[in-house]
Amino acid sequence: MERELALEFVRVTESAALAAAPFMGRGDKNGVDKAAVEAMRKAFDNVDIDGTVVIGEGEIDEAPMLYIGEKVGSGSSLKVDIAVDPIEGTTIVSKGLPNGIAVLAAASGGSFLHAPDMYMDKLVVGPGAKGVIDITKPIEENIIKVAESLGKRVQDMTVAILDKPRHKERIENIRKLGCRINIFPDGDVAMAIATATEEPTVDLLTGIGGAPEGVIAAAALKCLGGDMQAILKPRNEEEIQRAKEMGILDIERTYNIDELAKGEDIFFAATGITGGELLKGVRVKNNIAKTFSLIMRAKTGTVRYVNAIHNLDKKPL
């Protein structure tokens, strides 16, 4: 893919973020999700690609737009796999909490794991601990090894984990080590990226979240030089069967970052909706909106921050 596509991808995430902004804190999860999906889908029409959604809002019978298998883009000869989450953190945006972002990842065909919509256990670190982690080992052992790799004391480590009942035992084990813990309510893509930024606020992310979000996070980490391992966590036989239908025969397999997001021809774009660890949120005053985005490319390792001013008289939400 050509680097000129970078700004086009940012325009797509900007569109979703701008559409979501009026819903911040209103408690309307369905409304904010619908607005962001429709805006992102419309924005894709102006991108000069022959895109196929491989990570999206669900199957065609579950999602009217951005469903898995849907074609997006102008229909040019450039075939691209698209992974999207118009709102990563729907609940936190509806509550006005931090770390809500609009994200997409794009790559040459066949690059992304076609992850079913189920849970995935994830272990994420930045470049300083690349090659050190092993998700099959206890979390305490991983934290100690990452601390050694980073040259930090264990008690100075910051570990991020979703605030979910399923993580109660894991949180207790981390606390016994004396680490700092960032327990957050939603939005683990932003937190995964926070491990690998130039000035990371998180040293390690652990926990069970959405599998589609895991693939999107892996794409971002490929751009940043970070590392990630993951294991699918189906909740029932129906989810196991769904995974098999999507070509995943070994449900207990451990995936490394290169199996989640293959190669280097990968772009990742995100725009902040609510401010947080990664990006500032949308700001609107007197019909002028400001957005804060980033675009990354794995091939070059380039990270660009894009701050934009939008005249809503000419471009209404």
C-alpha positions as MATLAB code, in Angstrom:
seq = 'MERELALEFVRVTESAALAAAPFMGRGDKNGVDKAAVEAMRKAFDNVDIDGTVVIGEGEIDEAPMLYIGEKVGSGSSLKVDIAVDPIEGTTIVSKGLPNGIAVLAAASGGSFLHAPDMYMDKLVVGPGAKGVIDITKPIEENIIKVAESLGKRVQDMTVAILDKPRHKERIENIRKLGCRINIFPDGDVAMAIATATEEPTVDLLTGIGGAPEGVIAAAALKCLGGDMQAILKPRNEEEIQRAKEMGILDIERTYNIDELAKGEDIFFAATGITGGELLKGVRVKNNIAKTFSLIMRAKTGTVRYVNAIHNLDKKPL';
ca = [
       0.000    0.000    0.000;
       1.173    3.502   -0.784;
       1.898    5.941    2.026;
      -0.535    8.430    0.471;
      -3.330    6.281    1.900;
      -2.320    7.258    5.422;
      -4.243   10.527    5.452;
      -7.261    8.855    3.831;
      -7.401    6.345    6.685;
      -7.190    9.174    9.220;
     -10.164   10.859    7.550;
     -12.138    7.660    8.103;
     -11.418    7.530   11.845;
     -11.997   11.297   12.142;
     -15.451   10.850   10.625;
     -16.382    8.193   13.177;
     -15.047   10.250   16.088;
     -16.869   13.409   15.003;
     -20.137   11.496   14.639;
     -19.713    9.953   18.089;
     -18.825   13.213   19.847;
     -22.402   14.509   20.406;
     -23.259   11.278   22.260;
     -20.474   11.499   24.868;
     -21.846   10.906   28.338;
     -25.471   10.556   27.223;
     -25.753    6.881   28.129;
     -26.879    5.855   24.649;
     -24.585    2.976   23.650;
     -26.642    1.990   20.637;
     -26.981    5.546   19.388;
     -23.292    6.364   19.581;
     -22.323    3.083   17.939;
     -24.820    3.558   15.097;
     -23.628    7.106   14.409;
     -19.962    6.112   14.320;
     -20.540    3.059   12.124;
     -22.581    5.012    9.565;
     -20.023    7.818    9.409;
     -17.073    5.463    9.048;
     -18.825    3.435    6.351;
     -19.627    6.556    4.343;
     -16.059    7.857    4.655;
     -14.659    4.622    3.216;
     -16.404    5.389   -0.100;
     -13.782    8.070   -0.746;
     -10.752    5.830   -0.127;
      -9.132    4.515   -3.294;
      -8.944    0.813   -2.383;
     -10.720   -2.467   -3.031;
     -11.229   -3.192    0.642;
     -12.746   -6.165    2.424;
     -13.782   -5.988    6.072;
     -12.224   -8.957    7.887;
     -12.676   -7.627   11.430;
     -15.861   -5.634   11.817;
     -19.231   -5.228   13.477;
     -20.238   -8.871   13.034;
     -21.816  -11.076   10.409;
     -24.094   -9.704    7.673;
     -27.170  -10.850    9.606;
     -25.906   -9.066   12.744;
     -24.666   -5.768   11.317;
     -26.144   -3.639    8.519;
     -22.792   -1.930    7.898;
     -19.110   -2.810    8.221;
     -19.992   -6.482    8.540;
     -17.375   -9.163    7.971;
     -16.946   -9.680    4.248;
     -18.378   -6.293    3.243;
     -16.586   -4.479    0.426;
     -15.466   -0.923    1.151;
     -13.571    1.726   -0.789;
     -13.869    3.076   -4.310;
     -13.216   -0.335   -5.847;
      -9.739    0.292   -7.256;
      -7.408   -2.588   -8.056;
      -5.593   -2.329   -4.691;
      -6.908   -5.186   -2.548;
      -6.792   -4.407    1.164;
      -7.977   -6.208    4.300;
      -9.699   -3.869    6.744;
     -10.119   -4.293   10.509;
     -12.351   -1.695   12.134;
     -13.790   -0.685   15.459;
     -15.758    2.544   14.907;
     -15.881    2.969   18.674;
     -13.339    1.078   20.742;
     -14.983    1.473   24.111;
     -18.678    2.045   23.376;
     -19.588    1.955   27.057;
     -16.925    4.434   28.108;
     -17.937    6.889   25.377;
     -21.595    6.619   26.387;
     -20.515    7.368   29.973;
     -18.026   10.070   29.005;
     -15.074    8.121   30.445;
     -11.469    8.219   29.115;
      -9.850    6.205   26.311;
     -12.684    6.013   23.777;
     -11.194    5.964   20.267;
     -12.203    5.243   16.670;
      -9.730    2.821   15.089;
      -8.943    0.973   11.898;
      -6.127   -1.206   10.660;
      -5.443   -1.896    6.995;
      -3.107   -4.409    5.402;
      -2.462   -6.308    2.216;
      -4.784   -9.280    1.712;
      -4.387  -12.214    4.094;
      -2.448  -10.308    6.746;
      -4.924  -10.410    9.632;
      -6.128  -13.378   11.644;
      -9.829  -13.744   10.911;
     -10.736  -13.743   14.579;
     -14.262  -14.744   15.565;
     -16.266  -12.470   17.831;
     -15.303  -14.107   21.116;
     -12.953  -13.546   24.023;
      -9.179  -13.612   23.740;
      -6.564  -13.695   26.495;
      -3.844  -11.142   25.694;
      -0.360  -10.341   26.924;
       1.184   -7.139   25.546;
       4.499   -5.324   26.037;
       6.478   -2.589   24.340;
       9.703   -2.861   22.322;
      11.885   -3.010   25.431;
      10.474   -6.416   26.371;
      10.025   -7.899   22.904;
      10.653  -11.658   22.880;
      10.445  -11.985   26.667;
       6.783  -12.823   27.276;
       5.123  -16.240   27.409;
       1.352  -16.182   27.899;
       1.329  -19.857   28.892;
       3.357  -19.017   32.023;
       1.948  -17.415   35.215;
       1.472  -13.658   35.046;
       3.845  -13.188   37.977;
       6.669  -14.850   36.031;
       5.991  -12.650   33.015;
       6.008   -9.479   35.087;
       9.355  -10.386   36.654;
      10.909  -11.129   33.263;
       9.572   -7.932   31.706;
      10.866   -5.903   34.650;
      14.332   -7.421   34.187;
      14.236   -6.648   30.462;
      13.201   -3.039   31.122;
      15.740   -2.585   33.907;
      13.019   -1.764   36.426;
      12.170   -2.945   39.900;
       9.054   -5.079   40.010;
       7.379   -2.625   42.369;
       7.915    0.140   39.786;
       6.098   -1.777   37.048;
       2.657   -0.616   35.888;
       0.370   -3.427   34.763;
      -2.922   -2.682   32.977;
      -5.914   -5.003   33.189;
      -9.642   -4.694   32.432;
     -11.916   -4.215   35.418;
     -13.888   -7.440   35.040;
     -14.920  -10.131   37.565;
     -13.067  -12.751   35.495;
      -9.793  -11.032   36.399;
     -10.237  -11.104   40.189;
      -7.663  -13.826   40.824;
      -5.191  -12.380   38.329;
      -5.417   -8.947   39.939;
      -4.818  -10.465   43.369;
      -1.708  -12.270   42.107;
      -0.346   -9.071   40.551;
      -0.948   -7.141   43.769;
       1.036   -9.706   45.729;
       4.074   -8.747   43.651;
       3.693   -5.136   44.750;
       3.207   -3.719   41.231;
       1.248   -0.644   40.349;
      -1.997   -1.669   38.641;
      -4.039    0.368   36.163;
      -7.493   -1.203   36.344;
      -9.553    0.292   33.520;
     -13.217   -0.215   32.575;
     -13.029   -0.692   28.800;
     -10.944    0.049   25.709;
      -7.996   -2.338   25.767;
      -6.694   -1.303   22.307;
      -5.674    2.102   23.644;
      -4.083    0.496   26.688;
      -2.206   -2.023   24.549;
      -0.756    0.822   22.497;
       0.170    2.644   25.725;
       2.790   -0.063   26.383;
       4.700    0.771   23.199;
       4.601    4.550   22.794;
       7.719    6.717   23.025;
       6.967    7.445   26.683;
       4.915    4.413   27.770;
       2.481    4.821   30.636;
       1.979    1.054   30.937;
       4.686   -1.630   31.083;
       2.489   -4.670   30.459;
      -1.135   -5.366   29.582;
      -2.786   -8.624   30.555;
      -6.313   -9.942   30.530;
      -9.232  -11.325   28.577;
     -10.995   -9.013   26.133;
     -12.459   -9.130   22.649;
     -10.643  -11.153   19.982;
     -11.341   -8.665   17.154;
      -9.841   -5.893   19.287;
      -6.846   -8.139   19.865;
      -6.103   -8.302   16.148;
      -6.434   -4.523   15.827;
      -4.082   -4.048   18.772;
      -1.574   -6.442   17.178;
      -1.587   -4.319   14.007;
      -0.775   -1.222   16.054;
       1.971   -3.002   17.967;
       3.560   -4.191   14.721;
       3.891   -0.521   13.765;
       5.447    0.347   17.126;
       7.794   -2.618   17.485;
       5.971   -4.042   20.494;
       5.117   -7.659   21.239;
       1.948   -9.605   21.909;
       0.724  -13.143   22.489;
      -2.875  -14.327   22.616;
      -5.102  -17.378   23.144;
      -8.762  -17.553   22.129;
     -11.191  -18.125   25.005;
     -14.533  -19.434   23.706;
     -17.352  -19.546   26.240;
     -19.347  -22.416   24.749;
     -19.505  -25.053   22.022;
     -21.243  -22.651   19.653;
     -18.242  -20.307   19.735;
     -15.852  -23.225   19.212;
     -17.833  -24.263   16.137;
     -17.812  -20.675   14.854;
     -14.036  -20.573   15.150;
     -13.733  -23.820   13.189;
     -15.944  -22.409   10.444;
     -13.519  -19.487   10.189;
     -10.578  -21.860    9.774;
      -9.347  -22.037   13.376;
      -9.072  -25.742   14.160;
      -6.793  -25.587   17.212;
      -8.780  -23.476   19.656;
      -6.086  -23.665   22.345;
      -3.313  -22.418   20.090;
      -1.038  -19.630   21.278;
      -0.774  -16.854   18.688;
       2.255  -14.612   18.450;
       2.112  -11.100   17.054;
       3.192  -12.182   13.570;
       0.315  -14.657   13.398;
      -2.210  -12.039   14.473;
      -0.935   -9.436   12.012;
       1.414  -10.740    9.326;
       4.081   -8.843    7.425;
       4.985   -5.162    7.369;
       2.435   -3.774    4.881;
       0.180   -2.549    7.686;
      -1.353    0.819    8.539;
      -3.048    1.718   11.814;
      -5.132    4.857   12.367;
      -6.965    6.141   15.431;
      -8.829    9.296   16.437;
      -9.651   10.174   20.034;
     -13.304   10.476   20.998;
     -12.877   10.934   24.737;
      -9.455   12.002   25.974;
      -7.199    9.362   27.495;
      -3.857    7.601   27.612;
      -3.338    7.735   23.863;
      -5.087   10.767   22.349;
      -7.061   13.861   23.275;
     -10.785   13.686   22.620;
     -12.984   15.620   20.202;
     -13.446   19.256   21.203;
     -16.318   21.365   19.835;
     -16.847   25.105   20.300;
     -18.908   27.531   18.216;
     -19.379   24.936   15.490;
     -15.642   24.365   15.173;
     -14.414   20.872   16.057;
     -10.866   19.762   16.819;
      -9.742   16.171   16.438;
      -6.545   14.443   17.518;
      -5.399   11.398   15.575;
      -2.423    9.226   14.848;
      -1.419    7.171   11.824;
       1.280    4.502   11.919;
       2.944    2.371    9.274;
       4.697   -0.900   10.086;
       6.907   -0.838    6.977;
       8.720    2.327    8.071;
       7.903    2.505   11.776;
       6.678    6.054   11.246;
       4.177    7.476   13.741;
       2.430   10.704   12.774;
       0.104   12.740   14.966;
      -2.572   14.626   13.044;
      -4.420   17.503   14.700;
      -7.294   18.827   12.597;
      -9.776   21.694   12.754;
     -13.196   21.027   11.214;
     -15.718   23.718   10.280;
     -19.037   22.061   11.092;
     -20.953   24.633    9.031;
     -19.300   23.075    5.981;
     -18.972   19.547    7.359;
     -21.900   18.874    9.728;
     -21.707   15.977   12.166;
];
